Amino acid sequence: MLSLLRLFKRQSWQVEFATPAQTTEHMIDLADEGVSSQEIKLNCDSFDTYVKAYQPDIVLFDRFMMEEQFAWRVEKNCPQALRILDTEDLQCLRHARHDAYKAGRAMTQGDLMGDMAKREIAAILRSDMSLIISSAEMELLTETFKLDKALLHQLPFMLDLKALPAKTKTFNERQHFISIGNFRHVPNWDAVIQLQKIWPRIRQQLPDAEMHIYGAYPPPKATALDNPNAGFLVKGWAEDALVVMQGARVCLAPLQFGAGIKGKLLDAMITQTPSVTTSIGAEGMCDPDLWPGIVTDDTADFIEAAVDLYNNEKRWLEVQARCHELVRKNYDSKSLGQQLIERMLKIKADLEQHRLDNFNGAMLRHHSMMSTKYMSQWIAEKTKDK
């Protein structure tokens, strides 16, 4: 989201970030970015007054839930505004994989085609354009859900290549393993559980190594896992993820479910830290054969790869050399940003025809958004009575 806001500012656009979310101690100071902010409320007609006065040319919704809540109000008050959905990652895919994982089986078509998919795909169809973070999710949307590519735009993380460190710590300057991720994100918490299970088998072979777990909002159940005697350390919040990542010799990410592109693994590439992960972790980021480390779904192989990378400097250097090459090839903010802006302006210039070509979206706006609209208005009226 921050990279998008910065991209829009570079176009000399006026940018405002409107959110119903609560402020937190870790949030970015948007004023320093030249971005104004506005608090908005769910199910409240005050948003109509706000957006009608602002009259944006472009509105971007962060995930499908925000599109459901606010898109009909934007369409009513700013019908010519280009409406873009930033999916971040496909919530329905992550949800389906999680359900299958809890049931101890592979994901089925029935898991994927559930209520959340109906809501998310409907939001994509109602939008003029949707940002899709990975090639794997683009394929899923076009091949499985049969969506028109004219409505989709693949946009992975955008990185400033000039900010890539010219030199990072050497093999001998690094020590220990690292895993990082927000503890409120269920796939991350499950990965911590997986690490706790396999760590004794790694530690047995590497008695001086430690497993360092970083992440925001660690709950008591996470801090309870902290065990210095076993070298399993729950560190919690990191002031700078790249600093702690560069200090580690190997990043471990035994992700069992999830979607999108994994920021922790991109941070590992930025800091030239080899990683061991699963097919879910590496999905949509690059060819697994070119991964800067090891990709495996087998627990024994995962442990063997972690120990080998930690001990084998030659192998470590070989895979480390791939890191920045992959970043430059796949995550260059300059080229990715230019492609996005060109696509946005092209659709905006011919918005009427673009919407005429999207009959399914128009039909969904007519039917499904009416129910959302009236439910929201009912909640607003009920709240006024109080």
RODRENMAR-444051 format. One record per atom (N, C-alpha, C): residue in three letters; y, z, x. Coordinates in steps of 0.05 Angstrom, whole numbers, padded with zeros to 5 digits, always signed. Layout:
REM RODRENMAR-444051
alaYZX...
This chain:
REM RODRENMAR-444051
met-00024+00000+00017met+00000+00000+00000met+00025+00000+00017leu+00025+00016+00038leu+00048+00018+00055leu+00053-00009+00070ser+00032-00022+00078ser+00035-00048+00091ser+00047-00069+00072leu+00040-00067+00046leu+00051-00085+00026leu+00081-00079+00022leu+00088-00054+00020leu+00116-00047+00016leu+00133-00057+00040arg+00122-00054+00064arg+00136-00063+00088arg+00139-00094+00088leu+00117-00107+00079leu+00118-00136+00078leu+00140-00145+00058phe+00142-00132+00035phe+00162-00140+00015phe+00190-00134+00026lys+00193-00113+00041lys+00220-00106+00052lys+00228-00128+00072arg+00208-00138+00087arg+00215-00159+00107arg+00224-00185+00094gln+00220-00188+00068gln+00230-00212+00054gln+00259-00207+00044ser+00270-00184+00052ser+00296-00176+00042ser+00296-00171+00012trp+00274-00163+00002trp+00272-00157-00027trp+00279-00127-00031gln+00290-00122-00055gln+00294-00094-00063gln+00268-00084-00073val+00259-00061-00062val+00232-00051-00068val+00234-00023-00078glu+00221-00017-00101glu+00220+00010-00111glu+00190+00017-00117phe+00184+00042-00109phe+00157+00052-00113phe+00157+00072-00137ala+00145+00064-00159ala+00145+00081-00183ala+00117+00093-00186thr+00115+00119-00190thr+00089+00131-00191thr+00088+00156-00210pro+00066+00159-00224pro+00062+00184-00240pro+00048+00205-00224ala+00041+00199-00199ala+00026+00218-00182ala+00044+00241-00173gln+00031+00264-00168gln+00045+00287-00158gln+00051+00284-00128thr+00073+00296-00119thr+00079+00295-00091thr+00060+00313-00076thr+00054+00306-00051thr+00036+00322-00034thr+00049+00326-00006glu+00038+00345+00009glu+00049+00351+00035glu+00045+00328+00055his+00026+00310+00049his+00019+00289+00068his+00031+00262+00062met+00047+00260+00041met+00057+00234+00032met+00078+00223+00051ile+00080+00197+00052ile+00099+00183+00069ile+00127+00187+00058asp+00147+00189+00076asp+00175+00190+00067asp+00184+00161+00063leu+00184+00152+00038leu+00191+00124+00033leu+00220+00117+00038ala+00237+00137+00037ala+00265+00133+00042ala+00269+00123+00071asp+00252+00133+00089asp+00254+00123+00117asp+00245+00094+00120glu+00230+00084+00100glu+00221+00057+00100glu+00241+00038+00085gly+00262+00050+00074gly+00281+00034+00059gly+00272+00028+00031val+00252+00044+00021val+00241+00040-00005val+00249+00063-00023ser+00261+00056-00046ser+00268+00077-00065ser+00244+00085-00081ser+00244+00109-00093ser+00222+00118-00109ser+00232+00128-00136gln+00213+00126-00155gln+00219+00134-00182gln+00195+00148-00195glu+00200+00171-00206glu+00178+00185-00220glu+00176+00173-00248ile+00151+00166-00256ile+00147+00156-00283ile+00125+00172-00296lys+00124+00171-00322lys+00104+00188-00337lys+00084+00170-00351leu+00060+00180-00354leu+00039+00166-00369leu+00045+00170-00399asn+00038+00149-00414asn+00040+00150-00444asn+00068+00160-00453cys+00088+00148-00441cys+00115+00157-00448cys+00134+00133-00450asp+00150+00132-00472asp+00168+00109-00476asp+00190+00108-00456ser+00194+00130-00440ser+00215+00129-00420ser+00211+00107-00400phe+00186+00099-00396phe+00180+00077-00377phe+00193+00051-00387asp+00192+00047-00414asp+00204+00023-00425asp+00234+00021-00418thr+00248+00044-00421thr+00276+00045-00415thr+00281+00039-00386tyr+00264+00051-00369tyr+00267+00048-00340tyr+00263+00019-00331val+00240+00007-00339val+00233-00020-00330val+00251-00041-00342lys+00261-00037-00367lys+00279-00056-00379lys+00305-00057-00365ala+00314-00034-00356ala+00340-00033-00341ala+00336-00044-00313tyr+00313-00039-00300tyr+00309-00048-00273tyr+00304-00079-00272gln+00290-00090-00292gln+00284-00118-00293gln+00272-00130-00267pro+00249-00120-00259pro+00237-00131-00234pro+00228-00160-00237asp+00228-00174-00215asp+00217-00201-00215asp+00187-00201-00210ile+00178-00180-00196ile+00150-00177-00190ile+00142-00148-00194val+00119-00143-00207val+00108-00116-00210val+00080-00116-00199leu+00074-00097-00182leu+00048-00094-00170leu+00036-00067-00180phe+00012-00069-00191phe-00002-00045-00202phe-00023-00036-00181asp-00023-00011-00175asp-00042+00000-00156asp-00067+00009-00171arg-00088-00008-00170arg-00114-00004-00184arg-00111-00009-00214phe-00134-00014-00226phe-00135-00024-00254phe-00125-00004-00274met-00128+00022-00268met-00119+00043-00286met-00089+00041-00291met-00074+00034-00270met-00045+00032-00274met-00038+00007-00289glu-00054-00015-00286glu-00049-00039-00302glu-00054-00033-00331glu-00075-00018-00337glu-00081-00011-00365glu-00058+00005-00377gln-00048+00023-00362gln-00027+00042-00372gln+00000+00028-00376phe+00008+00011-00357phe+00035+00002-00356phe+00039-00028-00360ala+00019-00045-00358ala+00023-00074-00358ala+00034-00083-00385trp+00025-00072-00407trp+00034-00081-00433trp+00064-00074-00437arg+00073-00052-00425arg+00101-00045-00426arg+00118-00064-00409val+00107-00071-00385val+00121-00091-00368val+00123-00117-00383glu+00101-00127-00395glu+00101-00152-00409glu+00121-00152-00432lys+00123-00129-00446lys+00142-00127-00469lys+00171-00128-00460asn+00177-00115-00438asn+00205-00112-00429asn+00214-00132-00408cys+00194-00142-00393cys+00200-00161-00371cys+00180-00184-00371pro+00180-00200-00392pro+00158-00220-00395pro+00156-00240-00373gln+00177-00245-00358gln+00176-00264-00337gln+00169-00252-00309ala+00165-00226-00309ala+00157-00214-00283ala+00129-00222-00276leu+00125-00229-00251leu+00098-00235-00240leu+00083-00208-00238arg+00060-00207-00251arg+00044-00183-00252arg+00020-00185-00232ile+00019-00168-00212ile-00001-00169-00192ile-00017-00143-00192leu-00043-00146-00192leu-00061-00122-00190leu-00072-00120-00162asp-00067-00097-00150asp-00078-00091-00124asp-00103-00074-00129thr-00127-00086-00127thr-00152-00072-00133thr-00158-00050-00113glu-00147-00052-00088glu-00153-00034-00066glu-00182-00037-00057asp-00201-00030-00074asp-00229-00038-00072asp-00239-00039-00101leu-00262-00052-00106leu-00272-00054-00133leu-00284-00027-00142gln-00270-00014-00160gln-00279+00012-00169gln-00306+00010-00183cys-00310-00012-00198cys-00335-00015-00212cys-00359-00017-00193leu-00355-00030-00171leu-00376-00033-00151leu-00383-00006-00138arg-00362+00008-00131arg-00367+00035-00119arg-00381+00053-00139his-00372+00053-00163his-00383+00070-00184his-00412+00063-00189ala-00418+00037-00191ala-00446+00028-00196ala-00464+00036-00173arg-00455+00032-00149arg-00471+00040-00126arg-00476+00070-00125his-00456+00085-00133his-00459+00114-00133his-00480+00123-00154asp-00479+00111-00177asp-00498+00117-00198asp-00527+00111-00189ala-00530+00088-00176ala-00557+00080-00167ala-00566+00099-00144tyr-00547+00106-00127tyr-00554+00125-00105tyr-00563+00152-00115lys-00549+00162-00135lys-00556+00188-00147lys-00584+00187-00160ala-00590+00163-00171ala-00616+00159-00184ala-00638+00153-00163gly-00631+00149-00138gly-00651+00144-00117gly-00663+00116-00118arg-00647+00096-00126arg-00657+00069-00128arg-00635+00049-00120ala-00643+00024-00118ala-00624+00003-00112ala-00606-00003-00137met-00582-00012-00132met-00564-00019-00154met-00575-00043-00170thr-00573-00041-00196thr-00583-00063-00213thr-00559-00077-00227gln-00564-00099-00239gln-00543-00113-00254gln-00533-00095-00277gly-00551-00079-00288gly-00542-00061-00309gly-00523-00040-00300asp-00527-00030-00275asp-00508-00011-00263asp-00481-00024-00260leu-00481-00049-00250leu-00456-00062-00243leu-00440-00070-00268met-00454-00078-00289met-00441-00089-00313met-00434-00068-00334gly-00427-00044-00324gly-00421-00022-00343gly-00393-00022-00353asp-00385+00000-00366asp-00359+00001-00378asp-00336-00001-00358met-00339+00010-00335met-00318+00009-00315met-00313-00020-00306ala-00335-00036-00303ala-00332-00064-00296ala-00317-00079-00318lys-00324-00073-00343lys-00310-00086-00365lys-00280-00081-00364arg-00272-00056-00358arg-00244-00049-00356arg-00231-00062-00332glu-00245-00062-00309glu-00232-00072-00285glu-00230-00102-00285ile-00251-00116-00294ile-00251-00145-00296ile-00230-00154-00317ala-00228-00139-00339ala-00207-00146-00359ala-00179-00144-00347ala-00175-00123-00330ala-00148-00120-00317ala-00143-00143-00298ile-00163-00152-00284ile-00159-00175-00266ile-00152-00200-00282leu-00166-00204-00304leu-00161-00228-00321leu-00133-00226-00334arg-00124-00203-00341arg-00097-00200-00353arg-00075-00205-00333ser-00081-00200-00308ser-00060-00202-00287ser-00056-00231-00279asp-00032-00237-00269asp-00026-00264-00258asp-00040-00269-00232met-00045-00247-00217met-00057-00249-00191met-00069-00222-00183ser-00092-00222-00170ser-00104-00197-00162ser-00111-00199-00132leu-00105-00177-00118leu-00111-00176-00089leu-00138-00163-00085ile-00155-00178-00071ile-00183-00169-00066ile-00186-00165-00036ile-00197-00141-00029ile-00195-00133-00001ile-00216-00145+00018ser-00239-00154+00007ser-00259-00164+00025ser-00273-00189+00015ser-00285-00204+00034ser-00299-00228+00027ser-00323-00222+00009ala-00335-00199+00013ala-00358-00192-00003ala-00350-00188-00032glu-00327-00176-00037glu-00318-00172-00064glu-00308-00198-00077met-00296-00215-00061met-00289-00242-00071met-00313-00257-00081glu-00334-00256-00065glu-00359-00269-00073glu-00371-00257-00098leu-00370-00231-00101leu-00380-00217-00124leu-00365-00226-00149leu-00339-00227-00147leu-00322-00234-00170leu-00326-00263-00178thr-00328-00281-00159thr-00330-00310-00166thr-00359-00318-00173glu-00379-00306-00160glu-00406-00315-00164glu-00420-00299-00187thr-00416-00273-00188thr-00429-00256-00208thr-00413-00254-00233phe-00387-00249-00231phe-00370-00246-00254phe-00357-00272-00263lys-00360-00293-00247lys-00351-00320-00254lys-00321-00322-00258leu-00305-00307-00242leu-00276-00308-00245leu-00265-00332-00230asp-00243-00343-00241asp-00229-00366-00229asp-00215-00357-00203lys-00219-00371-00181lys-00207-00365-00156lys-00176-00366-00158ala-00166-00381-00178ala-00137-00384-00181ala-00124-00357-00187leu-00140-00338-00197leu-00130-00311-00204leu-00133-00291-00181leu-00146-00299-00159leu-00153-00280-00138leu-00141-00288-00111his-00135-00267-00095his-00125-00272-00068his-00137-00251-00050gln-00152-00261-00030gln-00165-00242-00011gln-00144-00231+00008leu-00141-00205+00009leu-00122-00193+00027leu-00134-00168+00039pro-00144-00169+00064pro-00154-00145+00077pro-00130-00128+00087phe-00136-00107+00102phe-00115-00091+00114phe-00098-00109+00132met-00072-00104+00132met-00054-00120+00149met-00044-00102+00172leu-00050-00110+00197leu-00042-00095+00220leu-00022-00110+00238asp-00003-00095+00248asp+00016-00106+00267asp+00002-00108+00295leu-00004-00133+00302leu-00019-00136+00328leu-00003-00127+00352lys+00023-00127+00350lys+00040-00118+00372lys+00036-00088+00377ala+00027-00074+00356ala+00023-00045+00359ala-00004-00038+00370leu-00022-00057+00374leu-00048-00051+00385leu-00045-00039+00413pro-00058-00018+00419pro-00055-00006+00446pro-00066-00025+00467ala-00050-00029+00488ala-00058-00047+00510ala-00081-00035+00525lys-00082-00008+00526lys-00102+00005+00541lys-00110+00031+00526thr-00136+00036+00524thr-00146+00060+00512thr-00162+00076+00532lys-00171+00100+00524lys-00186+00117+00543lys-00212+00104+00551thr-00220+00109+00575thr-00245+00098+00586thr-00269+00114+00575phe-00293+00103+00581phe-00318+00116+00573phe-00319+00145+00583asn-00312+00149+00608asn-00314+00176+00620asn-00292+00195+00611glu-00270+00184+00601glu-00248+00200+00591glu-00253+00210+00562arg-00273+00199+00550arg-00279+00206+00522arg-00303+00224+00521gln-00304+00240+00499gln-00327+00256+00494gln-00331+00262+00464his-00355+00268+00457his-00362+00276+00430his-00362+00252+00410phe-00373+00258+00386phe-00374+00240+00364phe-00352+00247+00344ile-00344+00227+00328ile-00324+00232+00308ile-00331+00219+00281ser-00323+00231+00259ser-00324+00219+00233ser-00299+00228+00219ile-00287+00210+00203ile-00261+00217+00192ile-00259+00205+00164gly-00246+00219+00145gly-00242+00208+00118gly-00235+00230+00099asn-00219+00223+00079asn-00210+00242+00059asn-00234+00255+00044phe-00235+00281+00044phe-00257+00295+00032phe-00259+00292+00002arg-00236+00284-00011arg-00236+00280-00040arg-00250+00254-00048his-00254+00236-00028his-00267+00211-00033his-00298+00215-00031val-00312+00212-00054val-00340+00220-00055val-00357+00207-00034pro-00355+00181-00028pro-00371+00169-00006pro-00367+00183+00021asn-00343+00192+00026asn-00338+00206+00051asn-00352+00233+00052trp-00351+00248+00030trp-00364+00274+00029trp-00394+00270+00033asp-00405+00250+00020asp-00434+00245+00023asp-00441+00238+00052ala-00423+00224+00065ala-00428+00217+00093ala-00429+00242+00110val-00412+00261+00104val-00413+00287+00119val-00440+00301+00115ile-00450+00300+00090ile-00477+00312+00085ile-00498+00297+00101gln-00496+00271+00102gln-00516+00255+00118gln-00514+00263+00148leu-00490+00267+00158leu-00486+00274+00186leu-00498+00302+00191gln-00494+00320+00172gln-00505+00347+00176gln-00535+00346+00178lys-00548+00328+00163lys-00577+00326+00163lys-00587+00314+00190ile-00573+00294+00200ile-00584+00281+00224ile-00574+00293+00250trp-00552+00308+00249trp-00540+00319+00273trp-00560+00334+00291pro-00577+00352+00280pro-00595+00366+00298pro-00613+00348+00315arg-00619+00325+00305arg-00636+00306+00320arg-00620+00292+00342ile-00594+00288+00337ile-00577+00277+00358ile-00571+00298+00379arg-00564+00322+00370arg-00557+00344+00387arg-00581+00352+00406gln-00605+00349+00396gln-00629+00355+00412gln-00630+00338+00437gln-00620+00313+00434gln-00621+00294+00457gln-00595+00296+00473leu-00573+00306+00460leu-00547+00307+00474leu-00536+00336+00470pro-00547+00355+00484pro-00541+00384+00479pro-00511+00391+00485asp-00497+00375+00500asp-00469+00380+00506asp-00450+00366+00487ala-00460+00348+00470ala-00443+00333+00452ala-00436+00349+00427glu-00414+00342+00415glu-00405+00355+00390glu-00399+00333+00369met-00402+00341+00344met-00395+00324+00322met-00370+00335+00309his-00348+00319+00311his-00322+00328+00300his-00316+00313+00274ile-00312+00329+00253ile-00307+00318+00226ile-00278+00323+00219tyr-00263+00301+00215tyr-00235+00303+00207tyr-00232+00292+00178gly-00211+00302+00165gly-00205+00291+00138gly-00186+00310+00123ala-00171+00298+00105ala-00152+00313+00089ala-00167+00328+00066tyr-00156+00350+00058tyr-00165+00366+00035tyr-00194+00375+00037pro-00202+00387+00059pro-00230+00397+00061pro-00234+00420+00042pro-00254+00418+00024pro-00260+00439+00005pro-00276+00461+00019pro-00278+00484+00006pro-00294+00506+00018pro-00322+00498+00026lys-00335+00480+00009lys-00362+00472+00015lys-00363+00456+00041ala-00341+00443+00049ala-00340+00428+00074ala-00335+00447+00098thr-00315+00465+00095thr-00310+00483+00117thr-00333+00502+00122ala-00350+00506+00101ala-00373+00523+00105ala-00394+00511+00123leu-00392+00484+00127leu-00411+00471+00145leu-00404+00474+00174asp-00380+00483+00180asp-00370+00486+00207asp-00389+00505+00222asn-00400+00495+00245asn-00420+00510+00260asn-00417+00505+00290pro-00398+00519+00303pro-00393+00515+00331pro-00418+00518+00349asn-00435+00536+00342asn-00459+00540+00358asn-00477+00515+00358ala-00477+00500+00336ala-00493+00476+00335ala-00476+00451+00343gly-00451+00455+00350gly-00434+00432+00357gly-00425+00415+00334phe-00427+00426+00310phe-00419+00412+00285phe-00393+00424+00276leu-00370+00411+00281leu-00344+00422+00277leu-00328+00408+00255val-00321+00422+00234val-00305+00411+00212val-00276+00417+00219lys-00261+00396+00228lys-00234+00400+00239lys-00213+00399+00217gly-00219+00385+00195gly-00199+00382+00173gly-00178+00361+00180trp-00153+00366+00171trp-00132+00346+00173trp-00125+00340+00202ala-00122+00313+00207ala-00113+00304+00234ala-00085+00294+00231glu-00067+00304+00248glu-00039+00295+00248glu-00037+00265+00254asp-00054+00255+00271asp-00054+00227+00278asp-00083+00218+00281ala-00093+00202+00262ala-00121+00193+00262ala-00128+00177+00287leu-00108+00161+00296leu-00114+00144+00319leu-00117+00160+00345val-00102+00182+00347val-00104+00199+00371val-00131+00212+00373val-00141+00224+00351val-00167+00237+00352val-00189+00216+00354met-00186+00193+00342met-00206+00172+00344met-00209+00162+00373gln-00186+00159+00387gln-00187+00149+00414gln-00200+00169+00434gly-00199+00194+00426gly-00211+00215+00444gly-00241+00216+00442ala-00252+00204+00421ala-00281+00205+00417ala-00295+00182+00431arg-00320+00186+00438arg-00335+00165+00451arg-00348+00146+00430val-00357+00158+00408val-00371+00141+00387val-00363+00152+00359cys-00357+00133+00341cys-00351+00140+00313cys-00377+00136+00296leu-00383+00155+00280leu-00407+00154+00263leu-00398+00153+00233ala-00409+00134+00218ala-00402+00131+00190ala-00427+00123+00174pro-00444+00143+00168pro-00469+00136+00153pro-00464+00135+00123leu-00448+00115+00115leu-00440+00112+00087leu-00463+00101+00071gln-00470+00114+00048gln-00492+00106+00032gln-00483+00090+00007phe-00458+00092+00000phe-00448+00076-00023phe-00417+00074-00019gly-00405+00057-00035gly-00376+00053-00032gly-00370+00023-00036ala-00345+00016-00031ala-00336-00011-00034ala-00312-00016-00016gly-00302-00040-00016gly-00278-00046-00001gly-00282-00047+00029ile-00260-00043+00044ile-00261-00042+00073ile-00255-00014+00082lys-00269-00004+00102lys-00268+00024+00110lys-00247+00028+00131gly-00226+00043+00124gly-00204+00047+00142gly-00212+00061+00168lys-00231+00080+00166lys-00240+00095+00190lys-00252+00076+00210leu-00266+00055+00201leu-00279+00037+00219leu-00259+00017+00231leu-00238+00011+00216leu-00216-00005+00227leu-00201+00011+00248asp-00196+00037+00242asp-00183+00054+00262asp-00200+00055+00288ala-00226+00055+00285ala-00243+00055+00308ala-00239+00029+00325met-00237+00006+00311met-00232-00019+00325met-00205-00018+00339ile-00185-00008+00326ile-00158-00007+00337ile-00158+00009+00363thr-00172+00031+00363thr-00173+00049+00387thr-00196+00042+00406gln-00210+00020+00400gln-00232+00010+00417gln-00254+00031+00420thr-00260+00044+00397thr-00281+00064+00396thr-00306+00052+00383pro-00328+00047+00397pro-00352+00036+00385pro-00362+00054+00362ser-00375+00042+00343ser-00383+00057+00319ser-00412+00050+00311val-00424+00069+00298val-00450+00064+00285val-00446+00069+00255thr-00454+00049+00239thr-00450+00051+00211thr-00473+00037+00196thr-00470+00037+00170thr-00490+00024+00152thr-00480-00003+00143ser-00497-00018+00129ser-00488-00044+00118ser-00466-00040+00098ile-00465-00017+00083ile-00443-00012+00065ile-00418-00007+00081gly-00420+00007+00103gly-00396+00012+00119gly-00384-00013+00131ala-00401-00031+00140ala-00392-00055+00153ala-00385-00078+00134glu-00392-00075+00109glu-00390-00097+00089glu-00362-00109+00088gly-00361-00135+00090gly-00336-00149+00086gly-00317-00148+00110met-00325-00135+00132met-00307-00132+00155met-00312-00153+00176cys-00337-00160+00181cys-00343-00181+00200cys-00373-00186+00199asp-00382-00206+00214asp-00411-00211+00216asp-00424-00187+00230pro-00445-00175+00217pro-00458-00151+00228pro-00467-00156+00257asp-00475-00180+00264asp-00484-00186+00291asp-00461-00184+00312leu-00436-00185+00302leu-00413-00183+00320leu-00400-00155+00319trp-00413-00137+00305trp-00402-00110+00301trp-00398-00096+00328pro-00375-00082+00331pro-00370-00068+00356pro-00385-00041+00357gly-00411-00043+00357gly-00429-00020+00356gly-00455-00028+00344ile-00465-00013+00325ile-00491-00018+00312ile-00488-00015+00282val-00501-00033+00267val-00502-00031+00238val-00532-00028+00230thr-00539-00006+00217thr-00566-00002+00209thr-00568+00016+00185asp-00587+00012+00168asp-00592+00029+00145asp-00616+00047+00149asp-00628+00046+00172asp-00651+00062+00178asp-00643+00087+00193thr-00650+00111+00183thr-00641+00136+00195thr-00649+00139+00224ala-00674+00132+00230ala-00684+00135+00258ala-00668+00116+00276asp-00663+00091+00267asp-00648+00072+00283asp-00619+00081+00287phe-00608+00094+00266phe-00581+00104+00267phe-00578+00125+00289ile-00597+00143+00289ile-00597+00165+00310ile-00601+00153+00338glu-00620+00134+00340glu-00625+00122+00366glu-00600+00107+00376ala-00586+00093+00358ala-00562+00078+00365ala-00540+00096+00374ala-00537+00119+00360ala-00516+00138+00366ala-00520+00149+00394val-00545+00157+00400val-00551+00168+00427val-00548+00148+00449asp-00557+00123+00444asp-00556+00102+00464asp-00527+00095+00470leu-00510+00092+00450leu-00482+00085+00455leu-00468+00107+00470tyr-00476+00132+00464tyr-00463+00155+00477tyr-00470+00156+00506asn-00494+00148+00513asn-00504+00151+00541asn-00501+00126+00558asn-00503+00103+00545asn-00505+00077+00559asn-00477+00064+00562glu-00464+00069+00585glu-00437+00059+00589glu-00436+00028+00588lys-00456+00015+00599lys-00456-00014+00599lys-00457-00025+00571arg-00474-00014+00555arg-00476-00023+00527arg-00450-00016+00512trp-00439+00007+00517trp-00414+00016+00505trp-00391-00003+00511leu-00389-00012+00536leu-00368-00030+00544leu-00372-00058+00531glu-00397-00066+00528glu-00402-00092+00516glu-00392-00093+00487val-00398-00073+00472val-00390-00073+00443val-00360-00066+00441gln-00350-00049+00459gln-00322-00042+00457gln-00304-00067+00460ala-00313-00086+00477ala-00297-00110+00482ala-00293-00127+00457arg-00309-00123+00436arg-00306-00138+00411arg-00284-00127+00393cys-00276-00102+00397cys-00259-00089+00378cys-00233-00104+00373his-00217-00108+00393his-00190-00120+00389his-00193-00150+00382glu-00214-00163+00391glu-00218-00191+00383glu-00222-00193+00353leu-00237-00175+00341leu-00242-00175+00313leu-00216-00168+00297val-00201-00149+00308val-00176-00142+00294val-00157-00166+00294arg-00154-00179+00317arg-00136-00202+00318arg-00145-00225+00300lys-00170-00229+00298lys-00181-00251+00282lys-00178-00246+00252asn-00182-00221+00244asn-00184-00215+00215asn-00162-00200+00202tyr-00145-00186+00218tyr-00126-00167+00205tyr-00097-00171+00215asp-00090-00195+00222asp-00063-00200+00232asp-00043-00200+00209ser-00025-00181+00208ser-00006-00178+00186ser+00013-00202+00184lys+00019-00215+00206lys+00038-00237+00206lys+00027-00260+00189ser+00002-00269+00196ser-00009-00292+00182ser-00018-00284+00153leu-00030-00260+00150leu-00039-00252+00124leu-00015-00248+00105gly+00006-00236+00116gly+00030-00232+00099gly+00043-00257+00091gln+00045-00276+00109gln+00057-00302+00102gln+00041-00317+00081gln+00014-00316+00083gln-00003-00328+00063gln+00001-00316+00035leu+00004-00289+00035leu+00007-00275+00009leu+00034-00282-00004ile+00055-00281+00012ile+00082-00287+00001ile+00083-00316-00010glu+00072-00334+00005glu+00071-00362-00004glu+00056-00365-00030arg+00034-00351-00033arg+00018-00353-00057arg+00033-00340-00081met+00046-00318-00076met+00061-00304-00097met+00083-00322-00108leu+00098-00334-00089leu+00121-00350-00097leu+00112-00376-00111lys+00089-00387-00102lys+00079-00411-00115lys+00072-00405-00144ile+00058-00383-00149ile+00051-00376-00177ile+00075-00369-00193lys+00094-00355-00181lys+00119-00347-00195lys+00134-00372-00203ala+00134-00393-00186ala+00150-00417-00192ala+00139-00433-00216asp+00113-00429-00221asp+00100-00444-00243asp+00085-00424-00261leu+00098-00402-00267leu+00085-00380-00281leu+00075-00388-00309glu+00091-00403-00323glu+00083-00410-00351glu+00057-00426-00351gln+00055-00446-00333gln+00031-00462-00332gln+00007-00445-00322his+00012-00428-00303his-00009-00411-00292his-00020-00394-00314arg-00004-00383-00332arg-00014-00367-00354arg-00027-00383-00375leu-00018-00408-00380leu-00031-00425-00399leu-00059-00432-00390asp-00063-00435-00363asp-00089-00441-00352asp-00108-00417-00354asn-00098-00394-00358asn-00114-00369-00359asn-00116-00360-00388phe-00131-00375-00404phe-00133-00369-00433phe-00148-00342-00437asn-00169-00337-00421asn-00183-00312-00424asn-00165-00288-00420gly-00147-00291-00401gly-00128-00269-00396gly-00109-00265-00420ala-00100-00287-00431ala-00082-00286-00455ala-00096-00273-00478met-00121-00281-00482met-00137-00270-00504met-00141-00239-00500leu-00147-00231-00475leu-00150-00203-00470leu-00124-00187-00474arg-00102-00199-00466arg-00076-00185-00470arg-00071-00182-00500his-00079-00202-00516his-00075-00200-00545his-00092-00179-00557his-00117-00176-00549his-00135-00158-00562his-00136-00130-00548ser-00145-00130-00523ser-00149-00104-00511ser-00124-00088-00506met-00102-00103-00499met-00078-00088-00493met-00065-00077-00519met-00071-00088-00541met-00061-00077-00566met-00073-00049-00571ser-00099-00046-00566ser-00111-00019-00569ser-00099+00001-00550thr-00095-00008-00524thr-00083+00010-00504thr-00055+00017-00513lys-00040-00003-00522lys-00012+00002-00531lys-00011+00023-00553tyr-00027+00020-00574tyr-00025+00038-00596tyr-00035+00065-00590met-00056+00067-00573met-00065+00093-00564met-00043+00108-00548ser-00030+00093-00530ser-00009+00105-00514ser+00014+00114-00532gln+00022+00098-00551gln+00043+00105-00569gln+00036+00130-00586trp+00010+00132-00594trp+00001+00155-00609trp+00003+00180-00592ile-00005+00178-00567ile-00004+00201-00549ile+00025+00209-00545ala+00043+00189-00541ala+00072+00195-00537ala+00083+00210-00561glu+00076+00201-00585glu+00086+00214-00609glu+00075+00242-00612lys+00049+00245-00606lys+00037+00272-00607lys+00050+00291-00588thr+00057+00281-00564thr+00070+00298-00544thr+00098+00306-00553lys+00112+00287-00566lys+00139+00294-00576lys+00138+00317-00596asp+00118+00318-00613asp+00116+00339-00632asp+00114+00367-00620lys+00104+00368-00595lys+00101+00393-00581lys+00128+00402-00568
